[in-house]
């Protein structure tokens, strides 16, 4: 029972912080454009990704005898 005297106010404070963070995000426009970000993943980038240098399929380097 004594733990409820601590947990209830702590949960109310955390709830207030969560509501405040949500309200801040709404006021800052974080939820204005929900359609474009998923489509950005599907677009090609303007420049190609750099190619990684790999050895041959066995994992050995080319200059090994």
N, C-alpha and C positions, 0 to 999 in steps of 0.2 A: 504494500500500500504506500509506503514511503517513497518507493521508486516512481510512482505516478506523480508525486509532487515535483519531481525533477523532470520527468519525461514529457509531461504535458506542456509546460512552458517552453522547453527546448524545441518540441515539435512545432509549437506555434511560431517561434522565432524563425525556424527553418522554412515554414510555410510562408511567412512574410518575406523572407529573402527570395524564395522561388517566385512569388507573385511580383515582387519588385524587379527581378531580373527579366521576367516575361514582359512586364510593362515597359521596361527600358528598351528591350528588343523591338517591341511594336512601335514605340515612339521613334526609334532610330531607323526604321524602315527595313528591318531584317526580313520581313515577311511580304514585302511589296511584290517581288517578282519570283514566283514559285515555278514558272514554266521554263525559263531560260537555262538555269544551271544543269538540269538533266540533259538538255540538248547540247550543251557545250562539250560534254564528254564524247558525243558522237561526231563532232566536227574534226576534220583533219587539221593538224597543226600546220602553221605556215612554213616551218622549216623541218626537215626530217630529223629524227632522233639520231644522235651520234652512234656509230657502230662500235660495238665492243670488240676488242682484239681477243681472239680465242686461238688456242693451239689446235692441233688436229684432234680427231675424235678419240684417240687413245689418251689424251691428256698430256702427251709428250710435246716438247717444243720442237720446232723444225730443225734446229741446229744440233740436235742430239744424234750421235752416230750409231 
